[in-house]
């Protein structure tokens, strides 16, 4: 099954690898990250690919994946990171992989940070985690929560319920 990629404006992207490789050929930095959201009986994952264009900002592409609910935080974080790594392995330029985990011990994700960083670094990528993991923490979170859609908050909630049913 081919993954559907879109820009934040909703424009479809036919080939994400070509889209990124063209941008990276001109020296732009590429960042990938994934975030997830539990809703009903489903877990929603959004993977983003961000191509920076300093000083003008950048371009964002994203894809959504829905799987049956994953209750284990470790499994969910591992799947998030592996989705980002798997995408990064397709590009000719090495992207920076962002992990949505916090090193602060007050947060449950801190228990798994070293394992997640090892997964990324072991594949040869540069790694960022909170508070520097803006691709996963902000860009992917923005998309997973439907903040880029034109729907009202009530319509977004109903859409999430319908998809998780």
C-alpha positions as CSV (number, residue, x, y, z in Angstrom):
1,X,0.0,0.0,0.0
2,X,1.4,3.4,-1.0
3,X,1.5,6.0,1.7
4,X,-0.4,9.2,1.1
5,X,1.7,12.3,1.7
6,X,0.3,15.9,1.9
7,X,1.6,19.4,2.6
8,X,0.0,21.4,5.4
9,X,-2.2,23.1,2.8
10,X,-3.6,19.7,1.8
11,X,-1.7,19.4,-1.5
12,X,-0.9,15.8,-2.3
13,X,2.7,14.8,-2.8
14,X,3.2,11.9,-5.3
15,X,6.7,10.9,-4.3
16,X,8.1,12.0,-0.9
17,X,11.6,10.7,-1.6
18,X,11.8,12.8,-4.8
19,X,10.3,15.8,-3.0
20,X,12.9,15.6,-0.2
21,X,15.9,14.7,-2.4
22,X,15.2,17.7,-4.7
23,X,15.2,20.0,-1.7
24,X,18.2,18.4,-0.1
25,X,20.2,18.7,-3.3
26,X,20.1,22.5,-2.9
27,X,21.7,22.2,0.6
28,X,18.6,22.4,2.8
29,X,18.4,20.5,6.1
30,X,15.9,17.7,6.3
31,X,14.2,16.7,9.6
32,X,11.8,13.8,10.3
33,X,9.7,13.1,13.3
34,X,6.6,11.1,14.4
35,X,4.0,11.7,17.0
36,X,1.0,9.6,18.1
37,X,-2.4,10.1,19.6
38,X,-4.6,7.5,21.4
39,X,-8.3,7.8,20.5
40,X,-10.9,5.2,21.3
41,X,-9.7,1.8,20.1
42,X,-7.1,3.3,17.7
43,X,-3.6,4.8,17.8
44,X,-3.0,7.5,15.2
45,X,0.5,8.2,14.0
46,X,1.6,11.2,12.0
47,X,5.1,11.3,10.5
48,X,6.3,14.6,9.2
49,X,9.2,15.5,7.0
50,X,10.4,19.1,7.3
51,X,12.7,20.8,4.8
52,X,14.2,24.0,6.2
53,X,14.6,27.0,4.0
54,X,16.5,29.6,6.1
55,X,15.6,32.4,6.6
56,X,12.2,31.9,5.1
57,X,11.1,28.9,7.3
58,X,10.5,25.6,5.6
59,X,8.1,23.1,4.0
60,X,6.3,20.3,5.8
61,X,4.8,17.1,4.4
62,X,3.0,14.6,6.6
63,X,1.3,11.2,6.4
64,X,-1.2,9.6,8.8
65,X,-1.3,5.9,9.9
66,X,-4.0,4.3,12.0
67,X,-3.4,1.1,13.9
68,X,-5.3,-0.8,16.7
69,X,-4.7,0.9,20.1
70,X,-1.2,0.4,21.5
71,X,-1.4,0.6,25.2
72,X,2.3,0.2,26.0
73,X,4.2,3.5,26.0
74,X,7.4,1.8,25.2
75,X,5.9,0.1,22.2
76,X,4.3,3.3,21.0
77,X,7.5,5.3,21.3
78,X,9.5,2.6,19.6
79,X,7.0,2.5,16.7
80,X,7.1,6.4,16.4
81,X,10.9,6.3,16.2
82,X,11.1,3.4,13.9
83,X,8.6,5.1,11.5
84,X,10.9,8.1,11.4
85,X,14.0,6.0,10.9
86,X,12.4,4.0,8.2
87,X,11.5,7.1,6.3
88,X,15.0,8.6,6.7
89,X,16.6,5.5,5.3
90,X,14.8,6.1,2.0
91,X,16.4,9.5,1.4
92,X,19.8,10.1,-0.2
93,X,20.6,12.9,2.3
94,X,20.7,11.9,6.0
95,X,18.0,13.7,7.9
96,X,17.9,14.5,11.5
97,X,15.5,12.3,13.4
98,X,13.4,13.9,16.2
99,X,12.2,11.8,19.1
100,X,9.1,12.8,21.1
101,X,10.6,11.7,24.5
102,X,11.6,13.8,27.5
103,X,14.9,13.3,29.4
104,X,13.3,14.7,32.6
105,X,12.7,11.8,34.9
106,X,9.3,13.2,35.9
107,X,8.1,12.0,32.5
108,X,7.4,8.3,31.7
109,X,9.2,8.6,28.4
110,X,12.5,9.3,30.1
111,X,12.8,5.5,30.9
112,X,13.1,4.7,27.2
113,X,15.1,7.7,25.9
114,X,18.5,5.9,25.8
115,X,17.0,2.9,23.9
116,X,15.3,5.3,21.4
117,X,18.4,7.3,20.9
118,X,20.3,4.1,20.3
119,X,17.8,3.0,17.7
120,X,18.4,6.3,15.8
121,X,22.1,6.7,16.2
122,X,22.6,3.0,15.3
123,X,21.2,3.7,11.9
124,X,23.6,6.5,11.3
125,X,21.3,9.5,11.9
126,X,21.7,12.6,14.0
127,X,19.2,12.6,16.8
128,X,17.2,15.2,18.7
129,X,14.9,14.8,21.7
130,X,12.9,17.2,23.9
131,X,13.2,20.1,24.2
132,X,15.0,20.3,20.8
133,X,12.7,17.8,18.9
134,X,10.5,20.4,17.3
135,X,9.6,18.2,14.3
136,X,8.0,15.5,16.5
137,X,6.9,17.7,19.4
138,X,5.3,20.5,17.4
139,X,5.0,19.8,13.7
140,X,3.8,16.2,14.0
141,X,1.7,17.0,17.0
142,X,0.1,19.8,15.0
143,X,-1.0,17.3,12.3
144,X,-2.0,14.4,14.6
145,X,-4.4,16.6,16.4
146,X,-5.9,18.0,13.2
147,X,-4.8,21.5,13.9
148,X,-4.1,22.1,10.3
149,X,-7.6,21.4,9.1
150,X,-10.3,23.9,8.6
151,X,-12.7,22.0,10.9
152,X,-14.0,23.4,14.2
153,X,-12.9,21.7,17.4
154,X,-16.2,19.8,17.7
155,X,-15.9,18.5,14.1
156,X,-12.3,17.4,14.9
157,X,-13.5,15.4,17.9
158,X,-16.3,13.8,16.0
159,X,-13.9,12.9,13.2
160,X,-11.5,11.2,15.7
161,X,-14.4,9.2,17.2
162,X,-15.6,8.0,13.7
163,X,-12.1,6.9,12.8
164,X,-11.5,5.1,16.0
165,X,-14.8,3.2,15.9
